[in-house]
Amino acid sequence: MPLIENAPHNFGKSKQYYGVAGNLTAFACKRSFELGYEGEVAFESKTQLIEHYQTSLGAGVLMVRRMAILTAEAQKLVSLYFKDFRV
């Protein structure tokens, strides 16, 4: 998964939309399931966001800033954002 960025108008307390990163990540996990990759996705994180991605997305650190979401956490994310999708 390439780097996910919020639009400039979607930062801080006055952000326009909530859950953008979670929604985009859930979509990537859904596509991974559809393509036969068991929902798993990997991505590079900005250092200051590693802990946030661990708690909010269930991502694990592979090495330095490389993170991954594995099958069990991918299933949780996909079921949260795509209620009708069955793995």
C-alpha positions in Angstrom: 0.0 0.0 0.0 1.5 3.4 -0.9 1.6 6.2 1.7 -1.8 7.3 2.8 -2.1 11.1 3.4 -5.1 13.2 4.5 -5.9 16.2 2.5 -4.7 19.5 4.1 -8.3 20.4 5.0 -8.6 17.1 6.9 -6.1 17.6 9.7 -6.5 18.5 13.3 -9.6 19.3 15.3 -11.4 21.1 12.5 -11.0 18.2 10.0 -13.9 17.6 7.6 -13.9 13.8 7.7 -13.1 11.3 10.4 -11.8 7.7 9.8 -10.2 8.4 6.4 -7.1 6.3 7.0 -9.2 3.4 8.5 -11.6 3.4 5.6 -8.8 3.4 3.0 -6.9 0.7 4.8 -10.0 -1.4 5.2 -10.6 -1.0 1.4 -7.0 -2.2 0.7 -7.5 -5.2 3.0 -10.8 -6.0 1.3 -9.1 -6.0 -2.1 -6.4 -8.2 -0.7 -9.0 -10.7 0.4 -10.7 -10.5 -3.0 -7.4 -11.1 -4.8 -6.5 -14.1 -2.6 -3.9 -12.5 -0.3 -5.8 -13.2 2.9 -6.4 -9.5 3.6 -2.7 -8.8 4.3 -1.3 -5.4 3.4 2.0 -3.7 4.2 3.0 0.0 4.2 5.6 2.5 5.3 4.6 4.7 8.2 5.8 8.1 9.3 7.7 7.5 12.6 5.3 9.6 14.7 2.3 7.6 13.5 3.5 4.0 14.2 1.9 3.8 17.6 -1.3 5.3 16.2 -1.5 2.7 13.5 -0.8 -0.1 16.0 -3.8 1.0 18.2 -6.2 2.2 15.5 -5.6 -0.3 12.7 -4.1 -3.3 14.5 -0.9 -2.9 12.4 2.3 -4.5 13.5 5.9 -3.3 12.9 7.9 -5.5 10.5 11.1 -3.4 10.6 11.8 0.2 11.4 8.9 2.0 9.7 7.6 -0.9 7.7 4.2 -2.0 9.0 1.7 -4.7 8.1 -1.9 -5.7 8.8 -2.3 -9.4 9.0 -5.3 -11.5 8.3 -7.0 -11.4 11.8 -6.8 -7.6 12.0 -7.7 -7.2 8.4 -10.9 -9.2 9.0 -11.8 -6.8 11.9 -11.2 -3.7 9.7 -13.1 -5.0 6.7 -16.1 -6.0 8.8 -16.1 -2.6 10.5 -16.3 -0.7 7.2 -17.9 -3.2 4.8 -20.8 -4.8 6.7 -21.9 -7.0 3.8 -18.5 -8.3 2.8 -17.9 -12.0 3.7 -14.4 -13.4 3.9 
